[in-house]
C-alpha cells in the first residue's frame, strides 16, 4: 500500500510539474541569421548572462535562410517545452505580406524584446558616393543599374528600400545574401554598391574606416555616429515612418507552459540588465527595451502595421495586409 501511494503521489507531482523543475538540461537558442550579423551579435552577447540566470547552458545554433523563415519554422516545429528558443529579429512580421510564410510572431510568446536598432545606409570607403543625395541621384538617373545588398524579401535592407521608395525614385537591383554580415562583406568586396544595414552589424567596420555611413534611418542623429546625418535631412517625407528599425528578441512557442514562460521572462529580464550586454547595445547604436508579455505584444503589432502598410503602399508587398487582417496603423 505504501509503495502504491508513493507511486501515485509521484505521478501526481509529475503531472503538475512539481518534480520536473525547469530546466533539467541544456536549452537550444536558435539564431535567425548567420554568424556575424546583428541578430547573432545580440544573441551571443546576452547569452552568457542568460545562462548564468538560468543555471543551465544555452547552446547557440545559427540557422539562417528564407529571411528568417527557416529558423522560425524550426522552432515552431520543436516541442513546446521551453527547451528550444528563437533568437529572432523583426523579419517574421513581414513574411505574410512578402509571401514567404504564413508564420509570424502571433504563434510565439515574446519572452523579451531586448532592444531595437537603428538602420544605416553604408557604402565602401572608396565608393564614389559621398552623400545619400549623390546615391539617390545616381539611382534615379540609372534605374536598375545600382546594386543593393539585401537579405531577401522582408529583410531589413528590402524594407528600408521600400520606405525610401515612398519618398524618392528607388529602382535598384537587390542582391540577396544570408544575413547582414555576409552582405556587408560582399559589399566590401565590390559585389554590390551599397547596403542598408542595422548599425549594430556595420558599426565596427564604420569605425575602422572600411565603410562610410551616408545616413541613419532615424529623424535624429545617433550617439554612436554623431556626424552621420539623419535620412530626413535628404528625404523629409521619411519622417512619417520614423522612428523605425530592426529589433531583437527571444521567443518560444505560445503553447509552452506558463510556468516555463515565467521562468524565461525572469531569466532574460535579468540578462538584459547585464552591464556588459548593455554596453554592447549602446556601443552598437541600439536602444534598450527589455519588455515582455503584453507590452511586447503591443510593440510587435504596431511595428508590423507600420511596416507592412509601407510595403503595400510602395507595391513591394506580394499579399495585401488587408487580406491578412492587419489594419492600417
C-alpha positions as CSV (number, residue, x, y, z in Angstrom):
1,X,0.0,0.0,0.0
2,X,2.8,2.4,0.9
3,X,4.6,1.7,-2.4
4,X,1.3,2.3,-4.3
5,X,0.7,5.6,-2.5
6,X,4.3,6.8,-3.1
7,X,4.0,5.9,-6.8
8,X,0.6,7.6,-7.1
9,X,1.9,10.8,-5.4
10,X,5.0,10.8,-7.7
11,X,2.7,10.5,-10.7
12,X,0.5,13.4,-9.5
13,X,3.5,15.6,-8.8
14,X,5.0,14.9,-12.3
15,X,1.6,15.7,-13.8
16,X,1.7,19.2,-12.1
17,X,5.3,19.7,-13.0
18,X,6.4,19.8,-9.3
19,X,9.1,17.2,-9.7
20,X,10.2,18.3,-13.2
21,X,11.6,21.7,-12.4
22,X,12.6,23.7,-15.5
23,X,15.2,23.5,-16.8
24,X,16.6,20.0,-16.2
25,X,19.0,20.1,-19.1
26,X,20.6,22.4,-21.6
27,X,18.5,24.7,-23.8
28,X,18.9,25.4,-27.5
29,X,18.9,29.0,-28.7
30,X,18.3,29.2,-32.4
31,X,19.6,32.4,-34.1
32,X,17.6,33.5,-37.1
33,X,20.5,34.8,-39.1
34,X,24.1,33.7,-39.8
35,X,27.2,34.3,-37.8
36,X,28.5,37.9,-37.7
37,X,25.2,39.6,-38.3
38,X,23.3,41.9,-36.0
39,X,20.9,39.2,-34.6
40,X,23.8,36.8,-34.0
41,X,25.8,39.5,-32.2
42,X,23.0,40.5,-29.9
43,X,22.1,36.8,-29.2
44,X,25.7,35.8,-28.3
45,X,26.1,38.9,-26.2
46,X,23.1,38.3,-24.0
47,X,23.5,34.5,-23.9
48,X,26.2,34.3,-21.2
49,X,24.1,36.4,-18.7
50,X,21.0,34.3,-19.6
51,X,22.9,31.1,-19.0
52,X,24.1,32.3,-15.6
53,X,20.5,33.3,-14.6
54,X,19.0,30.1,-15.9
55,X,21.6,27.8,-14.4
56,X,22.0,25.7,-17.5
57,X,23.9,26.0,-20.8
58,X,22.1,27.7,-23.7
59,X,23.6,26.2,-26.9
60,X,23.6,28.7,-29.7
61,X,22.8,27.4,-33.2
62,X,22.8,29.6,-36.3
63,X,20.0,28.6,-38.7
64,X,19.7,31.1,-41.5
65,X,17.7,31.0,-44.7
66,X,14.4,32.3,-46.1
67,X,14.8,35.7,-44.5
68,X,14.3,34.1,-41.1
69,X,11.6,31.7,-42.1
70,X,13.7,28.6,-41.8
71,X,14.6,29.1,-38.1
72,X,11.1,30.3,-37.3
73,X,9.6,27.1,-38.7
74,X,12.2,25.0,-37.0
75,X,11.4,26.4,-33.5
76,X,7.7,26.3,-34.2
77,X,8.0,22.5,-35.0
78,X,10.1,21.8,-31.8
79,X,8.3,20.5,-28.7
80,X,6.5,23.3,-26.7
81,X,8.6,22.6,-23.6
82,X,10.8,25.7,-23.4
83,X,14.0,23.9,-24.4
84,X,14.1,25.5,-27.9
85,X,14.3,29.3,-28.0
86,X,14.3,31.6,-31.0
87,X,16.8,34.4,-31.0
88,X,14.8,36.4,-33.6
89,X,14.6,39.7,-35.3
90,X,11.8,41.6,-37.0
91,X,11.6,39.5,-40.2
92,X,8.7,37.1,-39.4
93,X,6.4,40.1,-39.0
94,X,6.8,40.7,-42.7
95,X,6.7,37.1,-44.0
96,X,3.0,37.1,-44.7
97,X,2.9,40.2,-46.9
98,X,6.1,39.1,-48.7
99,X,4.6,35.7,-49.5
100,X,7.5,34.0,-47.6
101,X,5.5,32.2,-44.9
102,X,2.2,32.4,-43.1
103,X,4.0,32.0,-39.7
104,X,4.7,35.2,-37.7
105,X,5.1,36.1,-34.1
106,X,1.4,35.6,-33.4
107,X,2.4,31.9,-33.0
108,X,5.1,32.8,-30.4
109,X,5.3,34.2,-26.9
110,X,7.7,37.2,-26.7
111,X,10.0,36.2,-23.7
112,X,11.8,39.5,-24.2
113,X,12.2,42.2,-26.8
114,X,15.7,43.1,-25.8
115,X,16.1,46.3,-27.9
116,X,15.7,47.9,-31.2
117,X,18.3,49.1,-33.6
118,X,18.7,52.0,-36.0
119,X,19.3,51.3,-39.7
120,X,22.1,53.0,-41.6
121,X,22.9,53.2,-45.3
122,X,26.5,52.4,-46.0
123,X,29.0,52.2,-48.9
124,X,32.6,51.1,-49.0
125,X,35.0,53.9,-48.1
126,X,36.3,54.1,-51.6
127,X,32.8,54.5,-53.1
128,X,32.1,57.4,-55.4
129,X,29.1,58.2,-53.3
130,X,29.9,60.8,-50.7
131,X,26.4,61.6,-49.6
132,X,22.9,60.0,-49.7
133,X,21.8,62.6,-52.2
134,X,24.5,61.5,-54.6
135,X,23.5,57.9,-54.3
136,X,19.8,58.7,-54.8
137,X,20.6,60.9,-57.8
138,X,22.5,58.0,-59.5
139,X,19.7,55.6,-58.8
140,X,17.2,58.0,-60.3
141,X,19.4,58.5,-63.4
142,X,20.2,54.8,-63.9
143,X,17.2,52.8,-62.9
144,X,18.1,49.2,-62.0
145,X,21.8,49.6,-62.5
146,X,22.8,50.4,-58.9
147,X,23.3,47.2,-56.9
148,X,22.0,47.0,-53.3
149,X,23.0,44.3,-50.8
150,X,19.9,42.6,-49.4
151,X,18.9,39.7,-47.1
152,X,15.9,38.7,-49.2
153,X,12.3,39.7,-49.2
154,X,11.2,41.1,-45.8
155,X,14.7,41.6,-44.6
156,X,15.9,44.9,-43.2
157,X,17.5,46.1,-46.4
158,X,14.5,45.4,-48.6
159,X,12.2,47.1,-46.0
160,X,14.4,50.2,-45.8
161,X,14.3,50.2,-49.6
162,X,10.5,50.1,-49.5
163,X,10.4,53.0,-47.1
164,X,12.8,55.1,-49.2
165,X,10.8,54.3,-52.3
166,X,7.9,56.1,-50.7
167,X,9.9,59.3,-50.8
168,X,12.2,59.0,-53.8
169,X,12.8,57.1,-57.0
170,X,14.5,53.9,-55.9
171,X,14.7,51.3,-58.7
172,X,17.7,49.2,-57.7
173,X,18.9,45.6,-58.3
174,X,18.8,43.8,-55.0
175,X,21.4,41.0,-54.5
176,X,20.5,38.7,-51.6
177,X,22.9,37.3,-49.0
178,X,22.4,35.1,-45.9
179,X,22.4,37.9,-43.4
180,X,23.8,41.4,-42.9
181,X,27.3,40.1,-42.1
182,X,27.8,38.3,-45.4
183,X,26.1,41.1,-47.3
184,X,28.4,43.7,-45.9
185,X,31.5,41.6,-46.5
186,X,30.3,41.2,-50.1
187,X,29.9,44.9,-50.4
188,X,33.4,45.5,-49.3
189,X,34.5,43.0,-52.0
190,X,32.8,45.1,-54.7
191,X,29.8,42.8,-55.3
192,X,27.2,45.5,-54.5
193,X,27.4,49.3,-54.4
194,X,25.6,50.0,-51.1
195,X,23.6,48.3,-48.4
196,X,21.1,49.3,-45.8
197,X,22.0,47.6,-42.5
198,X,21.5,47.7,-38.8
199,X,24.1,49.9,-37.1
200,X,25.0,47.0,-34.9
201,X,26.2,45.0,-37.9
202,X,28.1,47.8,-39.5
203,X,29.4,49.9,-36.6
204,X,32.8,48.3,-36.3
205,X,33.5,48.5,-40.0
206,X,32.5,52.1,-40.0
207,X,34.8,52.9,-37.0
208,X,37.6,51.0,-38.7
209,X,37.2,53.2,-41.8
210,X,36.3,50.5,-44.1
211,X,32.7,51.8,-44.7
212,X,31.2,55.2,-44.9
213,X,27.7,55.8,-43.5
214,X,25.6,58.1,-45.7
215,X,22.6,58.4,-43.4
216,X,21.0,56.9,-40.3
217,X,17.4,55.9,-40.9
218,X,16.1,58.0,-38.0
219,X,14.8,61.5,-37.5
220,X,17.7,62.4,-35.2
221,X,21.5,61.7,-35.2
222,X,22.5,58.7,-33.0
223,X,25.1,58.9,-30.3
224,X,27.4,56.2,-31.8
225,X,27.6,58.0,-35.2
226,X,27.0,61.7,-34.3
227,X,28.4,63.1,-37.5
228,X,26.2,61.0,-39.8
229,X,23.1,62.9,-40.9
230,X,19.5,61.7,-40.3
231,X,17.9,60.4,-43.5
232,X,15.2,63.1,-43.1
233,X,17.9,65.7,-44.0
234,X,17.8,64.4,-47.5
235,X,14.3,62.9,-47.6
236,X,11.9,64.9,-45.3
237,X,9.0,62.6,-46.3
238,X,10.6,59.7,-44.5
239,X,9.6,61.3,-41.1
240,X,6.2,59.7,-41.2
241,X,7.8,56.2,-40.9
242,X,10.2,57.1,-38.1
243,X,11.5,56.1,-35.7
244,X,11.8,52.6,-37.2
245,X,14.4,49.9,-37.0
246,X,15.2,46.3,-36.6
247,X,14.5,44.7,-33.2
248,X,16.0,41.7,-31.4
249,X,14.1,39.4,-29.1
250,X,13.8,36.0,-27.5
251,X,10.7,33.9,-28.4
252,X,9.2,30.5,-27.6
253,X,6.2,28.7,-28.9
254,X,3.0,30.1,-27.5
255,X,2.0,26.7,-26.2
256,X,4.9,26.5,-23.8
257,X,3.6,26.0,-20.2
258,X,3.0,29.3,-18.3
259,X,5.4,28.5,-15.5
260,X,8.2,27.9,-18.1
261,X,7.4,31.2,-19.8
262,X,7.5,33.0,-16.5
263,X,10.9,31.5,-15.7
264,X,12.3,32.5,-19.1
265,X,10.9,36.0,-18.7
266,X,12.6,36.3,-15.3
267,X,15.9,35.0,-16.8
268,X,16.0,37.4,-19.7
269,X,14.9,40.4,-17.7
270,X,17.9,39.8,-15.6
271,X,20.2,39.1,-18.6
272,X,19.1,42.3,-20.3
273,X,20.3,44.3,-17.3
274,X,23.8,42.8,-17.5
275,X,26.3,45.7,-17.8
276,X,28.4,44.0,-20.5
277,X,25.3,43.4,-22.6
278,X,24.1,47.0,-22.1
279,X,27.5,48.4,-23.1
280,X,27.5,46.3,-26.3
281,X,24.0,47.5,-27.2
282,X,24.9,51.1,-26.6
283,X,28.2,50.8,-28.5
284,X,26.3,49.4,-31.5
285,X,23.7,52.2,-31.5
286,X,20.8,50.0,-30.2
287,X,18.0,51.3,-28.0
288,X,17.4,49.1,-24.9
289,X,13.8,47.9,-24.4
290,X,13.7,44.9,-22.1
291,X,9.9,44.3,-22.4
292,X,7.8,41.1,-22.4
293,X,4.3,39.8,-22.4
294,X,1.5,42.4,-23.2
295,X,3.9,45.3,-23.7
296,X,6.0,43.2,-26.2
297,X,2.8,42.0,-28.0
298,X,1.7,45.7,-28.4
299,X,5.1,46.7,-29.8
300,X,5.1,43.8,-32.2
301,X,1.7,44.5,-33.6
302,X,2.3,48.3,-34.1
303,X,5.7,47.6,-35.7
304,X,4.0,45.1,-38.1
305,X,1.2,47.5,-39.0
306,X,3.5,50.4,-39.9
307,X,5.9,48.3,-41.9
308,X,3.6,46.1,-43.9
309,X,1.5,49.0,-45.0
310,X,4.6,50.9,-46.1
311,X,5.5,47.8,-48.2
312,X,1.9,47.7,-49.6
313,X,1.9,51.4,-50.5
314,X,5.1,51.1,-52.5
315,X,3.9,47.9,-54.3
316,X,6.6,45.8,-52.6
317,X,4.0,43.6,-50.8
318,X,3.0,40.4,-52.6
319,X,0.0,39.9,-50.3
320,X,-2.2,42.8,-49.1
321,X,-2.1,43.4,-45.3
322,X,-5.8,43.7,-45.5
323,X,-6.1,40.1,-46.7
324,X,-4.1,39.1,-43.7
325,X,-6.3,41.0,-41.3
326,X,-3.6,43.6,-40.5
327,X,-5.3,47.1,-40.1
328,X,-3.6,50.3,-41.1
329,X,-1.9,52.0,-38.1
